[in-house]
Amino acid sequence: MPGSIRFILASASPRRRELLTQIGRVPDAIIPPDVDETPLRAERPADYARRMAEAKCAAVAALPETAGAIILAADTVVACGRRILPKTEDAQAARDCLGLLSGRRHRVLGGICLRAADGQRRTRLVTTSVTFKRLSATEIAAYIDGGEWRGKAGGYAIQGRAAVFVRAVNGSYSNVVGLSLFEAEQMLTGGGLGLSPVTGEAS
């Protein structure tokens, strides 16, 4: 029965857990994957997003305690042209990212990989276009001082203070936050988890 299938989120991101909870998809377990996230030489952002999602899913699927479970893994990549922006760990990196994104349109690429109930793995890529207004040095400095950039791809969190930087979003907003809920729900339902509670039928 679909209700007896365990659902595991292969992610260390609290944002992905919160997004899934928003649509009634509360994971039975959360297992952060142990993978090398270094981009390959000349790797394109879309290829990197897919590869990372698949690597995260495979890492958790290889664990004995996940046998028979549905596993969802995802990766979010902020790309400016063909350049993959880092998950910023220091203020200078965040400052560099915001300076690069200022006044420009960039892409947020969300790779999603699901190991379904039948053991098959399925991967999708979601692309969202985000346009920033031109940022002043004062605005960048204030955002850096707030510390919201820590560990964020591209140095910003659209669901936080950086919302005032965004002139336009074309595509999935939740993809920019960390997981396209439309795609995730389609994959989970098709993968054997059953309908979401938000549709009126428990999974």
Rosetta blueprint (number, residue, H / E / L):
1 M L
2 P H
3 G H
4 S H
5 I L
6 R L
7 F E
8 I E
9 L E
10 A E
11 S L
12 A L
13 S L
14 P H
15 R H
16 R H
17 R H
18 E H
19 L H
20 L H
21 T H
22 Q H
23 I L
24 G L
25 R L
26 V L
27 P L
28 D L
29 A E
30 I E
31 I L
32 P L
33 P L
34 D L
35 V L
36 D L
37 E L
38 T L
39 P L
40 L L
41 R L
42 A L
43 E L
44 R L
45 P H
46 A H
47 D H
48 Y H
49 A H
50 R H
51 R H
52 M H
53 A H
54 E H
55 A H
56 K H
57 C H
58 A H
59 A H
60 V H
61 A H
62 A L
63 L L
64 P H
65 E H
66 T H
67 A L
68 G L
69 A L
70 I E
71 I E
72 L E
73 A E
74 A E
75 D E
76 T E
77 V E
78 V E
79 A E
80 C E
81 G L
82 R L
83 R E
84 I E
85 L L
86 P L
87 K E
88 T L
89 E L
90 D L
91 A H
92 Q H
93 A H
94 A H
95 R H
96 D H
97 C H
98 L H
99 G H
100 L H
101 L H
102 S L
103 G L
104 R L
105 R E
106 H E
107 R E
108 V E
109 L E
110 G E
111 G E
112 I E
113 C E
114 L E
115 R E
116 A L
117 A L
118 D L
119 G L
120 Q L
121 R E
122 R E
123 T E
124 R E
125 L E
126 V E
127 T E
128 T E
129 S E
130 V E
131 T E
132 F E
133 K L
134 R L
135 L L
136 S L
137 A H
138 T H
139 E H
140 I H
141 A H
142 A H
143 Y H
144 I H
145 D H
146 G H
147 G L
148 E L
149 W L
150 R L
151 G L
152 K L
153 A E
154 G L
155 G L
156 Y L
157 A L
158 I L
159 Q L
160 G L
161 R H
162 A H
163 A H
164 V H
165 F H
166 V E
167 R E
168 A E
169 V E
170 N E
171 G L
172 S L
173 Y H
174 S H
175 N H
176 V H
177 V H
178 G L
179 L L
180 S L
181 L H
182 F H
183 E H
184 A H
185 E H
186 Q H
187 M H
188 L H
189 T H
190 G H
191 G H
192 G H
193 L H
194 G L
195 L L
196 S L
197 P H
198 V H
199 T H
200 G L
201 E L
202 A L
203 S L
